[in-house]
Amino acid sequence: IEEVTDNFFSRLSNLLDKVMVDIEKVNCMAKGQVAQIYQDIYNLIGNGCGWLLPDKCCRSLGLRGKSLAQMGDTQLYQLEICRRLSGLNGSEPISDVTDALVDSQITAKKFYCINSDVAAA
């Protein structure tokens, strides 16, 4: 049991180290470039929820009928996180879970950058 526990915590530590390195690469020095960050987010999310048959995330978040431009920051963030994590079911390799965690944290930092830039204006 001790060996399994040590292995688990070693892998968890490696995962967290990777997450922190990737997140630190996101730079908030985009002052005045909020429009570009929004465009990056729109490209990342892809489609809004305005089409005839909205996906599971649009339905569960109550966003049916909304385009990306009609959504607030919180709704955009929730939609991106929902779509990024919805494919995970617990049977995928740890690398897929790691990638999803990193992507989610990078998305969070992008929204932080937007909100800090708007607050500073």
N, C-alpha and C positions, 0 to 999 in steps of 0.2 A: 504494500500500500504506500509506503514511504517513497519508493521509486516512482510510482505512478503520480503521486502528488508533486514530487520534485520536477518530473517531466512536464506536468500541466503548468506549473508556475513558471518554468523556464520558457515554455512556448508562449505563455501569456505575456511575459516580460518582453520577449522578442517582438510580439505583435504590437504592444504599446509603444515600443521604441520606433518601429516602422511608422506607426500612425503619427507620432509626434514629428518625425523628420518630414513626412509628406505635408503635414499641416503647416509647418513653419515655412514651407516654400510659397504659400499663398501670401502675397504682399498686399497690405492695405495702403500702399503709397499711391493709390489711384485717385488722389484728391481731384475732384472736378471731373472724374470719368465715370460717374454713376451710370450714365446711359450705356456705356460699354460693358460694365459689369452686368447690368440688366440683360443686355443682348446675349452675353455669355450664358447667363442663367436660362434665358428663353431657349437658346440652342441646346443646352443640356437637358431641359425638361422635354422639349419637342412640342407635342401637341397640347393645346389647352383642353377644356372639357366641353367645348361648344358643338362637337359633332353629334350626329344622330344617336349613336350608341356609345355613351361615355364608359370609360373603363372602371374597374372596381374602385380605384383610388378616388376618382371624381365623384362617384356615387357615395362612398363612405364619408367623404369630407364635405358633402353638400355643395359641390362646385359645378354640378350639372348645368350646362348652358353658358358657362363663363369662358371667355378667351383668356390667355395669359395676361394680356394688358389690363383686363378688368379685375384681376385678382390683386389683393394686397400682399405685402411681403410675407406675412405669416402664412397665408394660403399658398403662395408659391413655394415656400419652404416646406410646408407639410406635404404638398403634392409631390415635390421632388423626392423627399425622404420616403414617402409611401411607395412611389414607383421604384425607387432604387432597392428597397428592402422587400418588396412584395414577391420577388422571385425566390427568396430564401425560404427553405422549408426544413432545414436541419440536417439534410442528407448530403449537402454539397461539401467539397473539400474546404479545409480551413483557409486556404488562399482566397477563395471566393468570399468568405465571410470577412476576411481581412480587407479585401478590396472594397466591399460594401461599407465597412466601418470607416475606412479612409475617405471614401467618396462622400459619405454623410458628414464627416467632420469638415472636409473642405467646403462643402456647401454651406455649412453653418458659419464658417469663417467668412465666406463671401457675403453672406447676409449681414454679418457683423460689420464688415467693411462698408457696405452700403449704408447701414444705419449710423455708423460713426461719422461718415462723410456728410450725411444729411444733417445730423445733429450739430456738426461743426459749422455748417453754412449759416 
